[in-house]
Amino acid sequence: MTGREYSFKQKIIETIHEVTVRDMSVGIDGAAYLSISVPSLEVSGQSSVDGYFKAGYYPSSKGRAAHLGISLKVDNKRHEGMTLSLEATSVLQEWYEEAYADIKRRFKSIVDRVVSDELPVIFSLVGEDFPKFTPAL
């Protein structure tokens, strides 16, 4: 879901910070990632792309707030993860559900096309010492 951007204020270790997220992607297994920018904090262990860092998104469940998996430095101490506000959770949960429904629909379409022989599967040998079959669509 590229092209979407959402900014919100988030309390991170007793201080309010401006947080911007964008570009959520979801895999067929439900794993989700997005780009996050927190200009007032340092992010540990990653290089930024235009000031944004990759963070895992852990969706809301049973009415609880969602979490972001990212390592932040606050007051020279490393903190793992961020629990989102309920307002931010509701916006990002909507993004997640739309993206997950879309990837499942696209995956089902590809599988249906392969099964009905509309989309051929090509097998090729890869490697010289240890050849193996690698399916590719």
PAZAPA-4460 file (N, C-alpha, C; in steps of 0.05 Angstrom, whole numbers, plus 32768, in hexadecimal, padded with zeros to 4 digits):
% residues 137
    n_x    n_y    n_z   ca_x   ca_y   ca_z    c_x    c_y    c_z   seq   type   mol
   8011   7FE9   8000   8000   8000   8000   8012   8019   8000     1      M     A
   801E   801E   7FEA   802F   8035   7FE8   801E   804E   7FE3     2      T     A
   8029   8064   7FEA   801C   807E   7FE4   800D   8089   7FFC     3      G     A
   8008   8079   8010   7FFA   8082   8028   800E   808C   803D     4      R     A
   8007   80A1   804B   8018   80AB   8060   8006   80B4   8077     5      E     A
   800F   80B0   8090   7FFF   80B7   80A7   8013   80C1   80BC     6      Y     A
   800D   80D9   80C7   801D   80E5   80DC   800C   80E7   80F6     7      S     A
   8019   80E2   810C   800C   80E3   8126   8020   80E9   813C     8      F     A
   8016   80F1   8152   8027   80F6   816A   8026   80DD   817B     9      K     A
   803D   80D4   8184   803F   80BB   8193   8051   80BF   81AB    10      Q     A
   8047   80B6   81C2   8057   80B8   81DB   806B   80A0   81DA    11      K     A
   8084   80A7   81DB   809A   8093   81DC   80AB   809A   81F4    12      I     A
   80AB   8089   8208   80BA   808C   8221   80B6   80A9   822C    13      I     A
   809D   80AF   8233   8096   80C8   8241   8097   80E1   8231    14      E     A
   809E   80E0   8217   80A0   80F8   8207   808F   80F4   81ED    15      T     A
   8081   8109   81E5   8071   8108   81CD   8083   810D   81B5    16      I     A
   8081   80FC   81A0   8091   80FF   8188   807F   80FF   8170    17      H     A
   8087   810C   815B   8078   810C   8141   8082   80F4   8132    18      E     A
   806F   80E2   812A   8075   80CA   811C   8066   80CA   8101    19      V     A
   8074   80C2   80EC   8067   80C0   80D2   806C   80A4   80C7    20      T     A
   8057   8097   80BD   805A   807C   80B2   804F   807D   8095    21      V     A
   8059   806B   8085   8050   8069   8069   8057   804E   805D    22      R     A
   804B   8049   8046   8053   8032   8036   8052   8017   8044    23      D     A
   803A   800F   804D   8037   7FF5   805A   8038   7FDF   8045    24      M     A
   8046   7FC9   804B   8045   7FB2   8039   803F   7F99   804A    25      S     A
   802F   7F87   803F   8026   7F70   804E   802C   7F57   803D    26      V     A
   8037   7F42   8049   803C   7F29   803A   8025   7F16   803D    27      G     A
   8025   7F01   802E   800F   7EEE   802E   800D   7EE0   8049    28      I     A
   8023   7EE0   8059   8022   7ED4   8074   8018   7EE8   8089    29      D     A
   8011   7F01   8080   8007   7F14   8093   801C   7F26   809F    30      G     A
   8035   7F21   809A   804B   7F31   80A5   804A   7F4D   8097    31      A     A
   804B   7F62   80A7   8048   7F7D   809C   8060   7F8E   80A3    32      A     A
   8066   7FA0   8091   807C   7FB3   8096   8073   7FCE   808C    33      Y     A
   807E   7FE4   8097   8079   7FFE   808E   8092   800F   8092    34      L     A
   8091   8027   8086   80A7   803A   8089   809F   804D   809F    35      S     A
   80B2   8054   80B1   80AC   8066   80C7   80C2   807B   80C9    36      I     A
   80B9   8093   80D1   80CC   80A9   80D5   80C5   80B5   80F0    37      S     A
   80D9   80B7   8101   80D7   80C5   811B   80EF   80D8   811C    38      V     A
   80ED   80F0   8110   8104   8102   810D   8112   8108   8128    39      P     A
   8104   8108   813E   8110   8110   8157   811F   80FA   8165    40      S     A
   811E   80E1   815A   812C   80CB   8166   813F   80BD   8152    41      L     A
   8152   80AE   815D   8164   809F   814D   815B   8082   814B    42      E     A
   815E   8076   8134   8156   805B   8130   816F   804A   8130    43      V     A
   816F   8034   813F   8187   8023   8142   8187   800D   812C    44      S     A
   819F   8009   8121   81A3   7FF2   8110   8198   7FF3   80F4    45      G     A
   818F   800B   80EA   8184   800D   80CF   818F   8026   80C2    46      Q     A
   8190   8025   80A8   8195   803D   8098   817A   8047   808E    47      S     A
   8177   8062   808D   815E   806D   8084   815D   8070   8066    48      S     A
   8144   8070   805C   813F   8076   8040   812D   808F   8040    49      V     A
   8139   80A5   8039   812A   80BF   803A   8120   80C5   8056    50      D     A
   812F   80BE   806B   8126   80C3   8086   8113   80AF   8092    51      G     A
   810D   809A   8083   80FA   8085   808C   8109   806B   8091    52      Y     A
   80FE   805C   80A4   810A   8042   80AC   80F5   802D   80AA    53      F     A
   80FD   8014   80A6   80EB   7FFD   80A4   80E4   7FF4   80C0    54      K     A
   80CA   7FEF   80C4   80C0   7FE5   80DE   80AC   7FCF   80D9    55      A     A
   80AD   7FBB   80EA   8099   7FA6   80E9   807F   7FB0   80F5    56      G     A
   8068   7FA9   80EA   804E   7FB1   80F5   8041   7F98   8100    57      Y     A
   803A   7F9A   8119   802C   7F83   8127   800F   7F8C   812C    58      Y     A
   7FFC   7F82   811D   7FE1   7F8C   811E   7FD3   7F8A   8139    59      P     A
   7FBE   7F99   813B   7FAD   7F99   8153   7F9F   7F7F   8155    60      S     A
   7F9C   7F76   816E   7F8C   7F5D   8172   7F7C   7F61   818C    61      S     A
   7F64   7F58   818B   7F51   7F5A   81A2   7F4F   7F76   81AD    62      K     A
   7F4F   7F8A   819C   7F4B   7FA5   81A5   7F64   7FB3   81B1    63      G     A
   7F7A   7FA5   81B1   7F93   7FB0   81BB   7FA1   7FC1   81A6    64      R     A
   7FB3   7FD2   81AF   7FC2   7FE3   819D   7FD6   7FD2   818D    65      A     A
   7FDB   7FDC   8175   7FEF   7FCF   8163   800C   7FD7   816D    66      A     A
   801F   7FC9   8163   803B   7FCE   816A   804C   7FD1   8150    67      H     A
   8061   7FE1   8152   8075   7FE3   813D   808F   7FD7   8147    68      L     A
   809B   7FC7   8137   80B5   7FBA   813E   80CB   7FCB   8133    69      G     A
   80D7   7FDC   8144   80ED   7FED   813B   80FD   7FF3   8154    70      I     A
   8117   7FF6   8150   8129   7FFC   8167   8130   801A   8167    71      S     A
   8127   8027   817C   812B   8044   817F   813F   804B   8195    72      L     A
   814D   8061   8192   815F   806A   81A7   8152   8083   81B4    73      K     A
   814D   8081   81CE   8141   8097   81DD   8153   809C   81F5    74      V     A
   815D   80B4   81F7   8170   80BB   820D   8187   80A8   820E    75      D     A
   8192   80A2   81F7   81A9   8090   81F4   81A4   8074   81FE    76      N     A
   818B   806C   8200   8184   8051   8207   8173   8045   81F1    77      K     A
   8178   802C   81EB   816A   801E   81D5   8150   8013   81E0    78      R     A
   813A   8018   81D1   8120   800E   81D7   8115   7FFF   81C0    79      H     A
   810B   7FE7   81C5   8101   7FD6   81AF   80E3   7FD8   81AD    80      E     A
   80D9   7FE0   8196   80BD   7FE0   8190   80AE   7FF9   819A    81      G     A
   8096   7FFC   818F   8086   8013   8196   8068   800A   8196    82      M     A
   805A   800F   81AC   803E   8009   81AD   8030   8022   81A3    83      T     A
   801E   801F   818F   8011   8036   8183   7FF9   803F   8193    84      L     A
   7FF1   8058   8190   7FD8   8062   819C   7FC1   8054   818E    85      S     A
   7FAA   8054   819B   7F92   8047   818F   7F8A   8055   8176    86      L     A
   7F8D   806F   8174   7F86   807E   815C   7F98   8075   8144    87      E     A
   7FB2   8074   8149   7FC5   806B   8134   7FC0   804E   812D    88      A     A
   7FB9   803D   8141   7FB3   8021   813D   7F9B   801E   812A    89      T     A
   7F86   802E   812E   7F6F   802B   811D   7F75   8032   8100    90      S     A
   7F85   8047   80FB   7F8C   804E   80E0   7F9E   8038   80D3    91      V     A
   7FB2   8030   80E1   7FC5   801C   80D6   7FB8   8000   80D4    92      L     A
   7FA6   7FFA   80E6   7F97   7FE1   80E4   7F87   7FE0   80CB    93      Q     A
   7F7B   7FF6   80C3   7F6B   7FF8   80AA   7F7D   7FF3   8092    94      E     A
   7F95   8000   8092   7FA9   7FFC   807D   7FB0   7FDF   807B    95      W     A
   7FB5   7FD3   8092   7FBE   7FB7   8093   7FA8   7FA4   8088    96      Y     A
   7F90   7FA8   8090   7F7A   7F96   8087   7F76   7F99   8069    97      E     A
   7F77   7FB1   805E   7F75   7FB5   8041   7F8B   7FA8   8032    98      E     A
   7FA4   7FAC   803C   7FBB   7FA1   802E   7FBC   7F82   8030    99      A     A
   7FB4   7F77   8047   7FB4   7F5A   804A   7F9E   7F4E   8039   100      Y     A
   7F87   7F5A   8037   7F71   7F50   8026   7F7A   7F51   8009   101      A     A
   7F88   7F66   8001   7F92   7F69   7FE5   7FA6   7F53   7FDE   102      D     A
   7FBA   7F4E   7FF0   7FCE   7F3A   7FEA   7FC2   7F1E   7FE9   103      I     A
   7FAF   7F18   7FFB   7FA1   7EFE   7FFA   7F92   7EFB   7FE0   104      K     A
   7F84   7F11   7FD7   7F75   7F0F   7FBE   7F88   7F0B   7FA6   105      R     A
   7F9F   7F19   7FA5   7FB2   7F16   7F90   7FBF   7EFA   7F90   106      R     A
   7FC5   7EF0   7FA7   7FD1   7ED5   7FAA   7FBD   7EC0   7F9F   107      F     A
   7FA4   7EC2   7FA8   7F90   7EAF   7F9F   7F8D   7EB1   7F80   108      K     A
   7F8E   7EC9   7F75   7F8B   7ECC   7F58   7FA2   7EBE   7F4A   109      S     A
   7FBB   7EC1   7F54   7FD2   7EB4   7F48   7FCF   7E95   7F4A   110      I     A
   7FC8   7E8B   7F61   7FC5   7E6E   7F65   7FAF   7E64   7F52   111      V     A
   7F99   7E72   7F50   7F83   7E69   7F3E   7F8D   7E68   7F21   112      D     A
   7F9D   7E7C   7F19   7FA7   7E7C   7EFE   7FBB   7E66   7EF8   113      R     A
   7FCB   7E5F   7F0D   7FDE   7E49   7F0A   7FCF   7E2F   7F08   114      V     A
   7FBC   7E2B   7F19   7FAC   7E12   7F1A   7F9C   7E0E   7F00   115      V     A
   7F91   7E24   7EF5   7F82   7E21   7EDD   7F93   7E22   7EC4   116      S     A
   7FAD   7E22   7EC7   7FC1   7E21   7EB1   7FC1   7E3A   7EA0   117      D     A
   7FB8   7E50   7EAB   7FB9   7E6A   7E9D   7FD5   7E77   7EA1   118      E     A
   7FE2   7E70   7EB7   7FFC   7E7C   7EBD   8010   7E65   7EC0   119      L     A
   8022   7E62   7EAD   8035   7E4B   7EAF   8049   7E4F   7EC5   120      P     A
   8052   7E38   7ED0   8067   7E38   7EE4   8080   7E2D   7ED6   121      V     A
   8095   7E3C   7ED7   80AE   7E35   7EC9   80C2   7E2B   7EDE   122      I     A
   80CC   7E13   7EDA   80E1   7E08   7EEB   80FC   7E0A   7EDD   123      F     A
   8111   7E10   7EEC   812B   7E12   7EE0   8140   7E07   7EF4   124      S     A
   8156   7DFD   7EE9   816C   7DF4   7EFA   817D   7E0C   7F01   125      L     A
   8185   7E0E   7F1B   8195   7E24   7F24   81AD   7E18   7F33   126      V     A
   81C5   7E23   7F2D   81DD   7E1A   7F3B   81EC   7E05   7F2B   127      G     A
   8205   7E03   7F30   8215   7DF0   7F21   821B   7DD8   7F32   128      E     A
   8222   7DDC   7F4C   822A   7DC6   7F5D   8211   7DB8   7F6A   129      D     A
   81FD   7DC8   7F71   81E6   7DBD   7F7E   81CD   7DC7   7F70   130      F     A
   81C7   7DBA   7F59   81AF   7DC3   7F4A   8196   7DBD   7F5A   131      P     A
   8182   7DCF   7F57   8168   7DCB   7F64   8153   7DD7   7F53   132      K     A
   813B   7DCF   7F57   8125   7DDA   7F48   811B   7DF3   7F56   133      F     A
   8118   7E09   7F48   810E   7E22   7F53   80F6   7E2B   7F43   134      T     A
   80DE   7E2A   7F4F   80C7   7E33   7F40   80C7   7E51   7F3F   135      P     A
   80BE   7E5C   7F28   80BC   7E79   7F25   80A3   7E7F   7F15   136      A     A
   8095   7E94   7F1D   807E   7E9D   7F0E   8085   7EB5   7EFD   137      L     A
***
